[in-house]
Amino acid sequence: MRPSQLLTLLGFIILIAATYCPMLRPFHLFNWNVYQLNRPYGIVIMLTGVIGILGTVLGQQKLTRWSAWAGLILVGVLFIAAILKVKTTFSFIPFKSVNAYLSRQIKFKWGWYALFSGALIALAGSLLSKKPIFKIPVK
């Protein structure tokens, strides 16, 4: 296995493992991972990682590259959705100061770094890999 394929494999493993890391901490009480934020979306991110691992192991470069791009896009969309959800969670409260205070009590945790780094490492590894060149011997 080439170093770029190992890098891609490592990125997809980190991506899958990062879905279990803490993403949000509301009111300093407990941590939420991807599955507690949005379970179907977390399953889609995990399936993207599994497809990427299978593509890397089986040597399917296009599948691996598409899976790496899809993983990065899915993580980015999840991050934007989490920001919007935190900003609008307490919008039903008519007092803006109370709304702002309660929104500030929801903290982003270190799991986002792991999620983004896994997606970026997988993408970097898939972009660094090149197609094998088969030379036909001339007689």
Secondary structure, 3 states (H helix, E strand, C coil): CCHHHHHHHHHHHHHHHHCCCCCEEECCCCCECHHHHCHHHHHHHHHHHHHHHHHHHHCCHHHHHHHHHHHHHHHHHHHHHHHHHHHHCCCCCCCHHHHHHHHHCEEECCHHHHHHHHHHHHHHHHHHCCCCCCCCCCC
